[in-house]
Amino acid sequence: MTKAPAVIWVKRDARLTDNACLVEADRLHLNALPFFCFEPSLLTANDSSDMHIQAQWQAINGLRQGLRQMSSDIVIAYGEVVEKLTKLYERIPFTHLFAHEEIGNNITFRRDRAVAKWCLDRGITYREFPQSSVKRGGVNRDKLQQLWRSRIADIQPMQIPRISQPEELRALAAKTAFPKLPQFTTKQLWQPVSEADAKATLTDFLTVRSRWYRGGISSPNTAFTAGSRLSVHLAWGTITARQIWHAVRSRLADLDPNDPLSSRWKQSLNAFLSRLHWRDHFTQRLESEPDLEFRSLHPSYRDVPYENDERLHKAWREGRTGYPLVDAVMRCLAATGFVNFRMRAMVVSFACHVLHLDWRLIHPHLARVFRDYDPGIHLNQLQMQAGVVGWNAIRVYNPAKQLADWDADCKFVKRWLPELKEQTAEQILNDELLPSYPPRVVPFAERAKKMTDQLYGIRKTAEAKMAAKAVYLTHGSRKKTTSKRPKRIKRPAPPPSPTLFDNLDDNPDLS
Ligand SMILES: Cc1cc2nc3c(=O)[nH]c(=O)nc-3n(C[C@H](O)[C@H](O)[C@H](O)COP(=O)(O)OP(=O)(O)OC[C@H]3O[C@@H](n4cnc5c(N)ncnc54)[C@H](O)[C@@H]3O)c2cc1C
């Protein structure tokens, strides 16, 4: 009879490298049995979509290939986790369950607690390992830098350990197949997600694309190649921030000071590293306040009187608001699962400030069309762009100005709005649009003013000011901010071909 194994519960961490669960099993000389469960409660949640399911499917498939090369395998199950763990336990009474901490939505939060209780009831040793600098249960914000150093900067990523899996376990795992999932589709324009793709994307970014990062990530035309495109891998756990951090640091150390381009590389890579920090900063907020999915961080903004007109909500979702850049972004998201930060911020600002839609109402749709959906970043950014955090500037992005600034030749807009293909950039910028394109659903300026008046009205009250201070002390960034606008840097020329992401210029699938 095989020695009782440690079950390695794989969630958003489908990788062999820098995997604390596998390393711990090896350290304790335990047999290891990786286990992944497609959970109907998650698959059918309102923030889930085929884009995510397919990402996880691909990531787990990649992990299975990697494990098979090491003469081991993964159990793949379909059902609720506690029920499936019970079945596995009846078959193989395992003694340890190892998992990485997941900071997800309310469903995963409750599920993780149920699993911990299930283990406790059976005397199974349950250990959860962090995979970021986020501290379980919350932390004093002054300690965040220290946590980052001790978990990310001062520790090298873990190498792939030895995986001990006797034939009996391997055969049991190998028999389990991927479930046939309903409505499961694959789109060519979705970024591939696997550990191998993550490594290739990081290398391509560090050696070719990162040079254009600073200045290149604001335009929807250049961000597809100038951005790292590591968000899907971080979100689904096919790479860790620690692996990325150390790779960037060694790239920075290797820069040749005599190369005239070094300073551009350096600025870009440092700007990129800041964003890795932001990721944990926001995720920590969700860890400390799991209710962020349902209510704003700042108590005074929980009852903003949004109209929530379903007609406007539908027009926004479908990209038929009559505002070309908003519509192009929404249609691009539906087809590719990606746009850059500025465009994401703009469509949220437009939905909340101009269409008067509650951030909670627009959350599920946006989550579904982001291939890199990561609740910690997503929920916090939604609230920030909706202006309900209480201390950030209330920013209303004017889609006409954004179009002139970032897509002046209307390349992006024409690509995603076939109705405007035959029009000149000048006509589009001047809003001289053909009748086949929808008219504006609401007027911009007057609607934006109405909402910002309301938000500033709340902000002025003594109650809101006091609450803002308290919330900021608990959750605000400790970095000094400057009130000056950052210097706009000269936009770099687009990257030369070929990069990993050039195929986006192929005919898009607009179905
Ligand atoms: C409303 C809204 C919702 C968002 N939802 C998500 C989401 O669900 N998942 C997600 O990964 N990003 C989200 N972002 C942040 C950002 O837009 C994406 O991370 C970025 O566009 C991904 O492209 P990249 O990997 O090339 O990013 P890069 O610019 O190369 O950044 C590297 C990594 O840093 C992190 N990061 C980048 N920008 C931010 C930021 N502003 N705040 C926190 N972390 C950041 C991401 O993990 C990203 O992969 C959201 C932004 C907005 C405005």
The ligand as a MOL file (V3000), in Angstrom:
LIG
                    3D

  0  0  0     0  0            999 V3000
M  V30 BEGIN CTAB
M  V30 COUNTS 53 58 0 0 0
M  V30 BEGIN ATOM
M  V30 1 C -11.4090 49.1600 -14.1170 0
M  V30 2 C -10.1190 48.3840 -14.1750 0
M  V30 3 C -10.1370 47.0310 -13.9390 0
M  V30 4 C -8.9610 46.2920 -13.9650 0
M  V30 5 N -9.0390 44.9520 -13.7520 0
M  V30 6 C -7.9220 44.2110 -13.8040 0
M  V30 7 C -7.9920 42.8070 -13.6270 0
M  V30 8 O -9.0600 42.2310 -13.4040 0
M  V30 9 N -6.8370 42.1030 -13.6950 0
M  V30 10 C -5.6240 42.7050 -13.9250 0
M  V30 11 O -4.5950 42.0230 -13.9930 0
M  V30 12 N -5.5520 44.0360 -14.0830 0
M  V30 13 C -6.6440 44.8090 -14.0390 0
M  V30 14 N -6.5520 46.1670 -14.2200 0
M  V30 15 C -5.2240 46.8100 -14.2400 0
M  V30 16 C -4.5260 46.9680 -15.6040 0
M  V30 17 O -5.3630 47.5830 -16.5350 0
M  V30 18 C -4.0170 45.6500 -16.1520 0
M  V30 19 O -3.2700 44.9680 -15.1590 0
M  V30 20 C -3.0780 45.8370 -17.3400 0
M  V30 21 O -3.7120 46.5630 -18.3470 0
M  V30 22 C -2.6560 44.4650 -17.8400 0
M  V30 23 O -1.7610 44.5620 -18.8930 0
M  V30 24 P -0.2180 44.1740 -18.7250 0
M  V30 25 O -0.0650 42.8430 -18.0940 0
M  V30 26 O 0.4440 44.4060 -20.0230 0
M  V30 27 O 0.1950 45.2400 -17.6300 0
M  V30 28 P 1.5820 45.9170 -17.2270 0
M  V30 29 O 1.4290 47.3810 -17.4160 0
M  V30 30 O 2.6930 45.2480 -17.9260 0
M  V30 31 O 1.6440 45.6620 -15.6790 0
M  V30 32 C 2.2570 44.5230 -15.0750 0
M  V30 33 C 1.3500 43.9280 -14.0550 0
M  V30 34 O 1.1380 44.8260 -12.9770 0
M  V30 35 C -0.2050 44.7450 -12.5060 0
M  V30 36 N -0.8490 46.0390 -12.7550 0
M  V30 37 C -0.7520 46.8350 -13.8380 0
M  V30 38 N -1.4710 47.9600 -13.6800 0
M  V30 39 C -2.0310 47.8660 -12.4600 0
M  V30 40 C -2.8800 48.7140 -11.7150 0
M  V30 41 N -3.2800 49.9000 -12.1830 0
M  V30 42 N -3.2830 48.3210 -10.4970 0
M  V30 43 C -2.8650 47.1300 -9.9860 0
M  V30 44 N -2.0530 46.2900 -10.6400 0
M  V30 45 C -1.6380 46.6490 -11.8620 0
M  V30 46 C -0.8790 43.6320 -13.3300 0
M  V30 47 O -0.7570 42.4260 -12.6210 0
M  V30 48 C -0.0460 43.6200 -14.5950 0
M  V30 49 O -0.0300 42.3930 -15.2590 0
M  V30 50 C -7.7240 46.9420 -14.2090 0
M  V30 51 C -7.7200 48.3090 -14.4560 0
M  V30 52 C -8.8990 49.0250 -14.4380 0
M  V30 53 C -8.8660 50.5050 -14.7010 0
M  V30 END ATOM
M  V30 BEGIN BOND
M  V30 1 1 1 2
M  V30 2 1 2 3
M  V30 3 2 2 52
M  V30 4 2 3 4
M  V30 5 1 4 5
M  V30 6 1 4 50
M  V30 7 2 5 6
M  V30 8 1 6 7
M  V30 9 1 6 13
M  V30 10 2 7 8
M  V30 11 1 7 9
M  V30 12 1 9 10
M  V30 13 2 10 11
M  V30 14 1 10 12
M  V30 15 2 12 13
M  V30 16 1 13 14
M  V30 17 1 14 15
M  V30 18 1 14 50
M  V30 19 1 15 16
M  V30 20 1 16 17
M  V30 21 1 16 18
M  V30 22 1 18 19
M  V30 23 1 18 20
M  V30 24 1 20 21
M  V30 25 1 20 22
M  V30 26 1 22 23
M  V30 27 1 23 24
M  V30 28 2 24 25
M  V30 29 1 24 26
M  V30 30 1 24 27
M  V30 31 1 27 28
M  V30 32 2 28 29
M  V30 33 1 28 30
M  V30 34 1 28 31
M  V30 35 1 31 32
M  V30 36 1 32 33
M  V30 37 1 33 34
M  V30 38 1 33 48
M  V30 39 1 34 35
M  V30 40 1 35 36
M  V30 41 1 35 46
M  V30 42 1 36 37
M  V30 43 1 36 45
M  V30 44 2 37 38
M  V30 45 1 38 39
M  V30 46 1 39 40
M  V30 47 2 39 45
M  V30 48 1 40 41
M  V30 49 2 40 42
M  V30 50 1 42 43
M  V30 51 2 43 44
M  V30 52 1 44 45
M  V30 53 1 46 47
M  V30 54 1 46 48
M  V30 55 1 48 49
M  V30 56 2 50 51
M  V30 57 1 51 52
M  V30 58 1 52 53
M  V30 END BOND
M  V30 END CTAB
M  END
